[in-house]
Amino acid sequence: MMEVYLDNSATTKCLPNAAALMTKIMCEDYGNPSSMHQKGVESERYIRYAKETIAKALKVQEKEILFTSGGTESDNIAIIGAAYANHRAGRHIITTRIEHPAVLQPCAYLEEQGFQVTYLPVDRNGIINLGNLEKAMTRGTILVSIMHTNNEIGAVEPIEQAGALIKRLNPNTLFHVDAVQGFGRFPIYPKRMNIDLLSVSAHKIHGPKGAGFLYINDKAKIRPIIFGGGQQNGMRSGTENVPGIAGMALAVEEAYKDMAGKTAYLYSLKDRFINEMADVEGIRINGPQNNEGAPHIISVSIQGIRSEVMLHALEEKGIYVSAGSACSSHKHSDSATLKAIGIDKQYLDSTLRFSLSTFTSEDEIDYTVRSLKELIPKLRRYTRY
């Protein structure tokens, strides 16, 4: 039996060289980067190198990179920190209905604090309408938060056009982009795209869990929400996760090597999967297809079979997939994203996400398709929906 890991939007396999470097730092170069002795200086060097690496990839300044524990913390700092720092200019925030909970829940918290939040709808492919964004903008809009790539259906939002529109209507409005799923698959340049705040997580790009960063435009007003020893210029107190930061820097370097070639390979795998499933009755592919959506995410609804049933049937064949966003997989509820794109009710509880990486092979895709074609008729026969 083949083992096939197709849950790369939940987390990815850590690069061997990143894992080896992290082990070296934990066991040999383990000093606190705030310490003044040689061990501390050695640790600080890893942090400086990581800042250089990430800043170079994004074409930004090193001082604009803030290290965090991952995407959730980056989103929270961006949204809550921006709201508190700019509340005198206005109390209006715009986001979308298909954001990750790490964006939606801070927005809900801010609504409790007296902020007003507008939630933009999306079309059947999960894409916002720029006209709706323009209508929602007011003089009191202090923050717009739009994800780059949706984690469930792979919709890629018109970020560059949105950034230009926001700055034309109100140059003081901050633009935050959750790029957790898009970073490393698409070239993202904050300065060119009018992005003020950009959230990234290492474990989505073959780096370690527990590490991430937030790009903060040096002209953006933002308040810290974590207080303590004053590390990172007081913006995010706490001893830096040096092994995680160093491992993340290697993952960023690797992601930017021949990015176009890797993306093309992922699209070829995605097309192979979709084309081979085309003759199966009662399935629906959600979100953009061809090269319009994310190269690594395939959302498939299978009529008449609950997603949890199919997930475990595939697991018995060594195939690992997700029944939606793994970040909230232990809480059973209908997907807000699937509801937002107007999916039929019968498909809400029968949707799986297959997410690929450059480690995925054509043989693994073929094995998965064969397994699905074998399982679907059997499960439809024996499962009462």
C-alpha positions in Angstrom: 0.0 0.0 0.0 1.3 3.5 -0.9 1.4 6.3 1.6 0.1 9.5 0.1 0.1 12.8 2.0 -2.4 15.3 0.4 -3.0 17.6 3.4 -0.3 20.2 2.6 -2.6 23.1 3.3 -2.8 22.0 6.9 0.9 21.5 7.3 3.9 20.4 5.2 6.9 18.1 5.7 9.8 20.0 7.1 12.8 20.3 4.8 15.7 18.1 6.0 18.2 20.9 5.9 15.9 23.1 8.0 15.4 20.4 10.5 19.1 19.7 10.7 19.9 23.4 11.2 17.3 23.6 14.0 18.8 20.6 15.8 22.2 22.3 15.6 20.9 25.5 17.1 19.0 23.7 19.9 21.9 21.5 20.8 25.0 23.7 20.1 24.1 27.4 19.3 21.5 27.6 22.0 22.2 31.0 23.5 19.5 33.6 24.2 19.8 36.2 21.4 19.4 39.0 24.0 22.5 37.8 26.0 25.6 39.9 25.5 28.1 37.0 25.6 29.3 35.0 22.6 26.5 32.4 22.7 24.0 35.2 22.5 25.8 36.9 19.6 25.8 33.6 17.7 22.0 33.3 18.1 21.5 36.9 17.1 23.4 36.2 13.8 20.7 33.6 12.9 18.0 36.2 13.4 19.8 38.8 11.4 20.3 36.3 8.5 16.6 35.3 8.6 15.6 39.0 8.4 18.0 39.6 5.4 16.7 36.5 3.6 13.0 37.3 4.1 13.4 41.0 3.3 15.3 40.2 0.2 12.5 37.8 -1.0 9.8 40.4 -0.4 11.9 43.3 -1.6 11.4 45.2 1.7 13.5 46.5 4.5 14.8 44.2 7.2 13.4 46.4 9.9 9.9 45.7 8.5 10.0 42.0 9.4 8.5 41.0 12.7 8.9 37.4 13.8 5.9 35.6 15.3 4.7 32.1 16.3 2.8 31.7 13.0 -0.1 32.9 10.9 -2.6 33.2 13.7 -0.5 35.5 15.8 0.6 37.5 12.7 -3.1 38.1 11.8 -4.0 39.0 15.4 -1.2 41.5 15.7 -2.0 43.0 12.3 -5.7 43.4 12.9 -6.0 44.3 16.6 -2.7 46.2 16.6 -3.8 48.3 13.6 -7.3 48.9 15.0 -6.0 50.2 18.4 -3.3 52.4 16.8 -5.7 54.1 14.4 -9.0 54.2 16.2 -9.0 58.0 16.3 -9.0 58.2 12.5 -12.0 55.9 12.3 -13.5 52.6 13.6 -14.5 50.9 10.3 -12.8 47.7 9.1 -13.5 45.8 5.9 -12.8 42.1 5.4 -14.4 39.2 3.5 -16.8 36.3 4.4 -14.2 33.6 3.5 -11.3 34.7 5.7 -9.6 32.3 8.1 -10.8 32.3 11.7 -7.5 34.0 12.6 -8.9 37.0 10.8 -12.6 36.7 11.4 -12.4 36.1 15.2 -10.2 39.2 15.8 -12.7 41.2 13.7 -15.6 39.8 15.9 -13.6 40.8 19.0 -13.2 44.3 17.7 -16.9 44.6 16.9 -17.4 43.9 20.7 -15.1 46.8 21.4 -17.2 49.2 19.3 -15.6 48.9 15.8 -17.8 48.4 12.7 -16.9 45.5 10.4 -18.1 45.1 6.8 -17.9 41.6 5.4 -17.6 41.5 1.6 -19.4 38.7 -0.3 -17.7 36.6 -2.9 -18.8 35.0 -6.2 -19.3 31.3 -6.9 -15.5 31.0 -7.3 -14.8 32.7 -4.0 -13.6 36.0 -5.5 -14.5 39.4 -4.2 -16.0 42.1 -6.4 -13.8 45.3 -6.4 -17.0 47.3 -6.9 -18.3 46.1 -3.6 -15.0 47.0 -2.0 -15.2 50.5 -3.4 -18.7 51.0 -2.1 -17.8 49.8 1.3 -14.8 52.2 1.7 -15.5 55.3 3.9 -13.5 58.1 5.3 -13.5 56.2 8.6 -12.1 53.0 7.1 -8.9 52.3 8.9 -8.2 48.8 7.8 -9.0 46.4 5.0 -8.0 42.7 5.5 -8.3 40.4 2.4 -6.6 36.9 2.2 -4.4 36.2 -0.7 -5.4 32.6 -1.2 -8.3 30.9 0.4 -7.3 27.8 2.4 -10.3 25.7 1.5 -11.1 26.2 -2.2 -7.9 27.9 -3.4 -9.5 31.2 -4.6 -6.8 33.8 -5.3 -8.1 37.3 -4.6 -7.2 40.4 -6.8 -4.8 41.7 -4.2 -2.8 44.1 -6.4 -5.9 45.7 -7.8 -7.5 45.9 -4.3 -4.4 47.6 -2.9 -4.4 50.2 -5.7 -8.1 50.9 -5.1 -7.8 51.2 -1.4 -4.9 53.7 -1.6 -6.6 55.7 -4.3 -9.7 56.1 -2.2 -8.0 56.6 1.2 -4.1 56.6 1.4 -4.3 56.3 5.2 -6.3 53.0 5.2 -4.0 50.1 6.1 -4.2 47.0 3.9 -3.6 43.7 5.5 -3.1 40.4 3.5 -3.2 37.0 5.1 -0.7 35.3 2.7 -0.4 32.0 4.7 -1.6 29.9 1.7 -0.3 32.1 -1.1 3.3 32.8 0.1 5.8 30.6 -1.7 3.4 29.7 -4.5 3.0 33.2 -5.9 5.5 36.2 -6.1 4.3 38.7 -3.5 5.9 42.1 -3.3 4.2 44.3 -0.6 5.5 47.7 -1.8 4.4 47.1 -5.4 1.0 45.8 -4.3 0.3 48.5 -1.7 0.2 45.9 1.1 1.0 47.4 4.6 0.7 44.2 6.6 1.4 40.7 5.4 1.0 37.5 7.5 3.1 34.3 6.7 3.5 30.9 8.5 6.6 28.7 8.1 5.0 25.3 8.4 2.9 25.9 5.2 6.1 26.2 3.1 8.1 23.2 4.5 9.4 25.1 7.5 8.8 24.3 11.2 5.6 24.8 13.1 5.6 27.6 15.7 7.3 30.2 13.4 6.0 32.9 11.2 6.4 36.6 10.4 4.5 39.7 9.9 5.6 42.3 7.4 4.8 45.8 8.7 5.3 48.8 6.4 7.6 51.2 8.3 5.0 54.0 7.8 2.1 51.9 9.2 0.8 52.8 12.7 0.4 49.6 14.7 0.4 48.8 18.4 1.9 45.8 20.1 -0.5 43.4 21.7 2.1 41.3 23.6 4.2 43.0 26.3 7.2 41.9 28.3 11.0 42.2 27.8 10.8 44.5 24.8 12.3 42.2 22.2 11.9 43.2 18.5 11.9 46.9 19.4 9.0 46.3 21.8 6.6 45.2 19.0 6.5 41.5 20.1 8.1 40.8 23.5 9.3 37.3 24.3 12.6 35.5 23.6 12.8 34.8 19.9 12.3 31.2 18.6 15.8 31.1 17.1 15.6 27.5 15.7 12.2 28.2 14.2 13.2 31.5 12.7 16.4 30.0 11.2 14.5 27.0 9.8 11.9 29.3 8.3 14.6 31.4 6.6 15.9 28.2 4.8 12.3 27.3 3.8 11.8 30.8 2.4 15.0 30.6 0.4 14.0 27.2 -1.0 10.4 28.4 -1.9 11.9 31.3 -4.0 14.2 29.0 -6.0 12.5 28.3 -9.4 9.1 29.3 -7.9 7.5 29.4 -11.4 8.7 25.9 -12.2 7.4 24.5 -8.9 4.0 26.3 -9.4 3.8 24.9 -13.0 4.4 21.4 -11.6 1.7 21.8 -9.0 -0.8 23.0 -11.7 0.0 19.9 -13.8 -0.7 17.6 -10.8 -4.0 19.5 -10.1 -5.1 19.3 -13.7 -4.2 15.6 -13.8 -6.4 14.9 -10.7 -9.4 17.0 -12.0 -9.2 15.5 -15.5 -9.1 11.9 -14.2 -12.0 12.5 -11.9 -14.1 14.1 -14.7 -16.0 10.9 -15.5 -17.1 10.2 -12.0 -20.8 11.0 -11.4 -22.0 13.3 -8.6 -18.8 15.1 -7.9 -18.2 18.9 -7.9 -14.9 20.7 -8.0 -15.2 23.9 -5.9 -13.5 27.2 -6.6 -11.5 28.3 -9.6 -10.0 25.7 -12.0 -7.3 25.7 -14.6 -4.6 28.2 -13.7 -6.9 30.8 -12.1 -6.8 29.4 -8.5 -4.1 28.2 -6.2 -1.9 25.5 -7.7 -2.0 23.2 -4.6 -5.6 23.2 -3.4 -8.4 21.0 -4.8 -11.8 21.1 -3.1 -14.0 18.2 -4.1 -17.6 17.6 -3.1 -18.8 14.0 -3.4 -22.6 13.6 -3.5 -24.1 11.1 -1.1 -21.0 10.5 1.0 -20.2 12.4 4.2 -16.7 13.9 4.2 -15.7 12.2 7.4 -16.7 8.7 6.0 -14.6 9.3 2.9 -11.7 10.7 4.8 -11.3 7.6 6.9 -11.9 5.3 4.0 -9.0 7.0 2.2 -6.9 6.8 5.3 -7.3 3.0 5.3 -5.6 3.1 1.9 -2.8 5.3 3.2 -4.1 8.5 1.7 -4.3 11.5 4.1 -6.6 14.4 3.2 -8.7 17.0 5.0 -12.4 17.5 5.5 -11.9 21.3 5.4 -9.7 23.7 7.3 -7.6 21.6 9.6 -7.2 24.6 12.0 -10.8 24.0 13.2 -11.3 20.3 12.2 -12.2 19.2 15.7 -15.2 21.5 15.7 -18.0 20.2 13.5 -19.7 23.1 11.7 -20.6 23.9 8.1 -17.9 25.7 6.2 -18.4 29.5 6.0 -16.4 29.5 2.8 -18.7 26.9 1.1 -21.8 28.7 2.3 -20.3 32.0 0.9 -19.9 30.6 -2.6 -23.5 29.3 -2.6 -22.7 25.6 -2.7 -25.8 23.3 -2.6 -26.8 22.2 0.9 -26.3 18.5 0.0 -22.6 19.2 -0.6 -21.8 21.1 2.6 -21.0 17.9 4.6 -19.5 16.0 1.7 -16.5 18.1 0.8 -12.8 17.0 1.0 -9.7 19.1 0.4 -6.8 17.6 -1.4 -3.7 19.8 -1.1 -0.4 19.1 -2.9 3.3 19.9 -2.5 6.3 19.6 -4.7 7.0 16.3 -2.9 3.7 14.9 -4.4 4.2 12.6 -7.4 2.1 11.7 -10.4 2.0 8.1 -9.2 0.5 9.3 -5.9 -2.2 11.3 -7.8 -3.0 8.3 -9.9 -3.3 6.0 -6.9 -5.6 8.5 -5.1 -7.9 8.8 -8.2 -8.0 5.0 -8.5 -8.9 4.7 -4.8 -11.6 7.3 -5.1 -13.1 5.6 -8.1 -13.2 2.3 -6.2 -14.5 3.7 -2.9 -17.2 6.1 -4.2 -19.7 3.5 -5.6 -19.1 1.2 -2.6 -19.7 3.9 0.0 -22.8 5.3 -1.9 -24.2 1.8 -1.8 -23.7 1.3 1.9 -23.9 4.8 3.4 -27.3 6.2 4.2 -26.9 9.9 3.9 
